[in-house]
Amino acid sequence: MKTAYTNALILTMEENYSPFVGTLVVENNVILEVYEGNELPISVDQTVDMSKKVLLPGFINTHGHTAMSLLRGYADDLPLQEWLEDKMWPLEGKYRKEQVSAGTSLSIAEMIRSGTTCFLDMYDYMDTVAELVENTGIRASLCRGCIGFGDDQLRAKKLKEATEFAKNWHGAASGRITTMMSPHSPYTCSPTYITQFIEKAIDLGLPIHTHMSETAREVAQNVEEYGKRPVAHLNSLGFFELPSLVAHAVHLNNEEIALLAEKNVKISHNPGSNLKLGSGIAPITKMLEAGIRPSLGTDSSASNNNLDLLEEIQLAALIHKGINQDPLAVPAKTALWMGTVYGSEALFLDQITGTLSKGKKADFITIDRTATHMQPLHDIVSHIVYAASRGDIVDVFVDGKALMLNRELKTIDEEKVSHQANQAFQELESR
């Protein structure tokens, strides 16, 4: 099945790209052609007019915990450790499969609505999450996140679950699901436990993901317990010898940034969550200067409180200008790359997604360019980053399949999902 999407204002997001009015041809789940103009040098089965739309790669959310959407607004305006230890973890300890299913379904619906075509999820009951990804058509990098508290038997059980999940689901859903190994963080996992995850990741040939240097308190705790800051600590364990992705990386010094750049460590910048929890602002401009290409994540909607990647793109473009007192700190084009191209690199998917390039998977979105706040159309990249909102997202395609058409979700019953989410939380409270 060949489909030509014509008359679109196309942003390929490739290096040195410029927007152009043209055509994207998709055959089944792959981009067959992308070019300026609307002529059809090849025969197609159908043509879709996109004359009022911008067409670009879907947004990629490189860090989150989707099932935590059930806790959105439950505990706000608290420091990270208090928020986690006193509010989140006690309720999360009561989660069962039903809560994970309801919370993840709610999150997937929200992400599709806001233009996300691929996301990373680190949580529990990951078989349930993977089944939902398979059924809804979205793309995901999934990992069973493991906190190292408890006895040796419990830790061994979690590690086994994480390993079996990663092995069983990697490449599933026609390749839409990839997996990673994921110890939660250096402050919740002992060096021995982290080393066990590293060994399993090596055995399986998979990347590894963790939280790192999110708060100043976490860094100080690491120094107190192990005599090293988190970056040096993880490096000494061999963590960065693998393809690795770290979330947050807020409290870094220049030496650490240089090391992460040397090791080609991927960074998930979570500006909204870090701001709301008062954790700080990651040194993104220094990372960019060092050659690091930071991606963007929302973290959970319990700490954010939404999963709107476009909002993270906008925050990334704005807050670093402010804190550096430099309007050139993170230009609009760079911020948009962070939400697309750099995201695909962070999830080690850049060979199949992230740009609209011939041979890549047909993961793309459209944005309405006729709204009043998008006029006059001087610079479409500027308008997307500084003026657009998630309500401007019109269509979402993954693997060439429409997940949202004309703002209507095609693979999820939103009313049912919302009802189940509220019901699941009520059940959680009653335990």
Steps between C-alpha positions, in 0.01 A plus 500: 500500500658829385364828634615847393453784751511811281503879535645474851747746648766241580772510766726198444712588808807378314827689541485843331136450402276783386119482498344440160157433353510149369399137509564207731442156349447210738491134403351291778710608802803654328574839344549434130564856383500856635548788260411857415197550276185298443573306185468124529780335300384163632154347511326502840185341636366815664578870539432701816496881484694664783484856371407656837748300704863482605638146476796400719640202693307402812622612841707254704468493879819348642411460866181427691291276720166480322300317767560788741235704317260366765688717751483823299428782745497266799806659664637826364741773611735271691877433480594187306597273791196593707276469194643156420543346843194638680247528218584302186668182619237407764220517240708343225568210733127423479495497119380187326466414135167686482656830611788466255263419215267791575777753560699398195193507274421852620859608432516348153179681404643827631831451321338422166278807534808718553699359209724241666568200278761328720562498875719337760335341802674380815264327742356173633252254343670571171336209315175693543660817365645314201161349416346848501774632273441209266123559492500879469758519221743740666878441510684454831826418672406309814687396812405340828638759742638347818548664838757306701335517842406183689685171541715304257207279402284796402782663303570175317131466416488851352817446300360176358174675405691782333721261307219278381290797399784657303578174324141407419378836371800646317399537135135411568195668345662491155805674642308782669614380843864508605628443852773609740628390838432751776622521860304788648788720619831499686323613818248213497725224365827377648814479285465121498141521377584750228787277389258210463286711267807596299591134462148410383498789253829375356365145476187618318675761287266773627540863613469599864303783661490664843423820693812702578595824677144627519543694825787652696399282794536187289851601394602572860356167614701318235820667617421414863423134425753421229755780504411601145250712315246299296677544166835375630319228696316361198809535283705296747239223477528488119149641446612736225684231307158390376259699283351698789229757563473700822199704604527851650877565532418829671796534735810453287836674506718569196713191555192279508358653184830434322498136615140444390583650161808279467297189585216605264248474783147603401318754716126535559436860601174528700455877542135504610537237771831639623354849527185388680690290754752780554784268399677760289577562134735271311805666337372438148702774330822353638391155383434631151838674494664170602335317209226328701161496325249502790152363441181588684277313742194587701566268794169389649181703494509476879799735501445702184177492490451417134666299225511779245834474320433820307487682833841352589636622166375848582642489853838384370509793260399754765649416839857471379475840335390639836748331728791573265372850415563407140222499236716269286547234772258243352365617164157383384652266244716331765204464738296333227790265426512414870139382480546298182845414362687503831220294652543227241874500570440476876286188454746358248234509229658760271538249219124457477336822624558864599514652151284481190755318289465241228505151649407603856180398673195713425469662843373853445253759621320797354439842653229745395670804347182704448435601863517870582796453736697348210463813282669661314700196395844658524689205651319170554767361734470809719121470499508132601743559785376835634133525395344159438330280760398137514152598382658582164601135444263358239627158388737242647644208303724218623630234262279660237185434703279784618474516880321834479322651198354850503544507880306174550681209663468186291642227726384610845157560652569815702175495695561141609863570587410801715230306684736209569770736629269654758372158601852362534603784730194447719593134534855603589382734777278233651789258560 
